Amino acid sequence: MSHDLSTRASDARELMDDPGADVAMLERTYERFRLVNALVSRPGQFYRNDIRPRARRGRVRVLDVGAGGADVCRMIAARLRRDGLEGEVTALDADERAVRWAAAHDDGAGVRYRCALAEDLVAEGDQYDVVFSNHVLHHLSAPELQGVLRDTDRLAGAGGVVVHRDIARSKAAYALFAAATLPFAGTLLRGSFIRVDGLISIRRSYTPAELAAVAPEGWTVRAGLPARLELRRKKSDARP
């Protein structure tokens, strides 16, 4: 089935976002996110560029907004330990199912898990050195997007950085993901939402120009391979 990728499919919905989604399939999806994120999101590069330099200056506080199964959080915590650096990593998600599964699979990573919204942390006066999200922006309505950008900007302390990482929509990205996941549909990805929801996510995602058009002043958009977007905001006194 072909889809028009010239515009965002903003009305489409990922199956795992359904409150009544099959729990077993949802948990298999969380479990397999680690592999998918390692290949698609390249979180190691994010750690090297934005987290490790700050951690070398002192204890770093990191917040993942919409953390899902929190595999990226556990990776960050593990790399901080490996590098002999001090830090606190918080996985934030509004979905109790995700938080419950992630906390049960912490495996000694020492990540903090919170079932809440970014605005709740703003109300508590919380501050972080690095605030980020991974594949979250395309899930949000226009008002929700502006609210998340406002709240995450407020959560970044002086010299902090906010990085929202997402998929870039294109025909090539859709075709590549469809082809790359097809051989594993009946094996590694069986019983999960990853293949179906991944294709829906690409249809819902922004192009670089679209994201730049809706981003408030002071935010910048970066594009990268494979089919990645970064929307970032640095505080005026942030050091490189």
C-alpha positions in Angstrom: 0.0 0.0 0.0 1.5 3.3 -1.1 1.2 6.5 1.0 1.5 10.2 0.1 4.6 11.4 1.9 4.5 15.0 0.6 2.6 16.1 3.7 2.5 14.9 7.3 -0.1 12.2 8.2 -0.9 14.0 11.4 -4.2 12.1 11.9 -2.5 8.7 11.8 -1.9 7.1 15.2 0.7 4.6 16.3 -0.8 1.4 17.6 1.3 1.4 20.8 -0.2 4.8 21.8 -3.6 3.1 22.2 -4.4 2.8 25.9 -5.9 -0.6 25.1 -2.8 -1.9 23.2 -1.9 -5.5 23.8 0.4 -5.5 26.8 2.6 -8.4 25.6 3.2 -6.7 22.3 3.9 -3.4 24.0 6.5 -5.0 26.2 8.2 -6.7 23.3 8.3 -3.4 21.6 10.0 -1.7 24.6 12.5 -4.6 24.7 13.4 -4.3 21.0 13.7 -0.5 21.0 17.3 -0.8 22.2 18.4 -2.4 18.9 16.2 -0.1 16.7 17.5 3.1 18.5 21.1 2.0 18.2 20.7 1.7 14.5 18.4 4.6 13.7 19.0 7.2 16.5 22.7 6.8 17.1 22.5 7.8 20.8 26.2 7.2 21.2 26.9 10.2 19.1 24.5 12.3 21.2 26.3 11.1 24.3 29.7 12.1 23.0 28.7 15.5 21.6 26.3 16.8 24.3 26.6 14.8 27.5 30.2 13.7 28.0 31.7 17.2 27.6 29.4 18.6 30.3 30.0 15.7 32.6 33.7 16.3 32.3 33.1 19.7 33.9 31.2 18.2 36.9 28.2 16.1 37.8 25.6 16.2 35.0 21.8 16.0 35.3 20.1 14.5 32.2 16.4 14.3 31.5 14.8 12.1 28.8 11.2 13.4 28.1 8.9 10.7 26.7 11.5 8.0 27.5 9.3 5.0 26.7 11.3 1.8 27.6 14.2 4.1 28.6 16.9 2.1 26.7 18.7 5.4 25.8 18.7 6.4 29.5 20.3 3.1 30.5 22.9 3.5 27.8 23.8 7.0 28.9 24.1 5.9 32.6 26.3 3.0 31.5 28.6 5.2 29.5 28.9 7.7 32.3 30.1 5.0 34.6 32.4 3.6 32.0 34.0 7.0 31.5 34.3 7.5 35.3 31.9 10.5 35.2 29.2 11.4 37.7 25.7 12.0 36.6 22.0 11.5 37.3 19.7 10.3 34.5 16.0 10.7 34.7 13.5 8.9 32.4 10.2 10.8 32.2 7.1 9.4 30.6 3.4 10.1 31.0 2.5 6.5 30.2 2.4 4.4 33.3 2.9 1.2 31.3 6.2 2.5 29.9 7.5 3.7 33.3 6.5 0.4 35.0 8.3 -1.7 32.4 11.4 0.5 32.3 11.8 0.5 36.1 11.4 -3.3 36.2 14.2 -3.6 33.6 16.7 -1.1 35.0 19.2 -3.9 35.6 21.3 -1.8 37.9 21.6 1.2 35.6 20.5 3.5 38.4 18.2 5.5 36.2 15.4 7.5 38.0 11.9 6.8 36.6 9.1 9.3 36.8 5.5 9.0 35.5 4.7 12.7 34.9 4.7 15.5 32.3 7.5 18.0 31.6 5.2 20.7 32.9 5.0 18.9 36.3 8.8 19.1 36.6 8.7 22.8 35.7 6.2 23.3 38.5 8.6 21.6 40.9 11.4 24.0 39.9 13.6 21.2 38.5 16.6 22.0 36.4 18.9 19.8 34.2 22.1 20.2 32.2 20.8 18.2 29.3 17.1 17.8 28.4 16.3 15.6 25.4 13.6 13.5 23.7 13.9 10.7 21.2 11.2 10.1 18.5 8.6 12.1 20.5 7.9 15.3 18.5 5.9 13.6 15.7 3.5 12.1 18.3 2.4 15.6 19.4 -0.4 17.9 18.3 0.6 21.4 17.4 -0.4 22.8 20.8 1.4 19.9 22.6 4.5 20.5 20.6 4.7 24.2 21.6 4.0 23.2 25.2 6.8 20.6 25.3 9.3 23.0 23.7 8.4 25.7 26.2 8.6 23.3 29.2 11.9 21.7 28.1 13.4 25.1 27.6 12.5 26.0 31.1 13.9 22.8 32.5 17.4 23.4 31.0 19.5 25.3 33.5 22.0 28.0 32.8 24.4 26.7 30.2 22.1 23.8 29.5 21.0 22.3 26.2 17.7 20.9 24.9 17.9 18.4 22.1 14.7 16.9 20.6 15.7 14.0 18.2 13.3 12.6 15.7 12.8 11.0 12.3 12.9 13.0 9.1 10.1 12.2 6.7 10.9 11.2 3.2 10.1 8.6 0.6 13.6 7.2 0.9 13.3 6.9 4.7 10.0 5.1 4.4 11.3 2.7 1.7 14.5 2.0 3.6 12.7 1.2 6.9 10.2 -1.0 5.1 12.9 -2.9 3.3 15.2 -3.2 6.3 12.5 -4.5 8.7 10.7 -6.8 6.3 13.2 -9.8 6.7 12.7 -9.6 10.5 8.9 -9.2 10.6 8.4 -12.8 11.3 11.4 -13.3 13.7 13.1 -10.5 15.7 10.2 -8.0 15.3 7.4 -10.6 15.6 4.8 -9.8 18.3 5.9 -6.2 18.5 4.6 -2.9 17.1 8.0 -1.8 15.7 7.5 -2.4 12.0 3.9 -1.1 11.7 4.4 1.8 14.1 7.7 2.7 12.6 6.2 3.2 9.2 3.3 5.2 10.7 5.9 7.3 12.6 7.7 8.2 9.4 4.5 9.3 7.8 3.7 11.5 10.9 7.2 13.0 11.1 8.4 16.4 9.9 10.8 17.4 7.1 13.6 19.8 8.2 11.8 22.7 6.6 8.5 21.8 8.3 10.0 21.6 11.7 11.9 24.8 11.3 8.7 26.5 10.3 6.9 25.6 13.6 9.9 26.0 15.9 9.9 29.1 18.1 12.7 31.7 17.8 16.0 30.5 19.2 15.6 26.9 18.2 17.7 25.4 15.3 17.1 22.3 13.2 19.8 19.9 12.1 19.4 17.1 9.7 21.6 13.9 9.8 21.8 10.4 8.5 20.0 8.1 8.5 16.9 10.2 8.2 17.4 12.0 11.5 16.3 15.4 12.7 17.5 17.4 15.7 15.7 20.4 17.1 18.0 22.1 19.6 18.1 25.0 22.0 21.2 26.2 23.8 21.0 28.7 26.6 22.8 32.0 25.7 25.6 31.3 28.2 26.1 27.7 27.2 29.6 26.7 26.5 30.5 24.3 23.6 
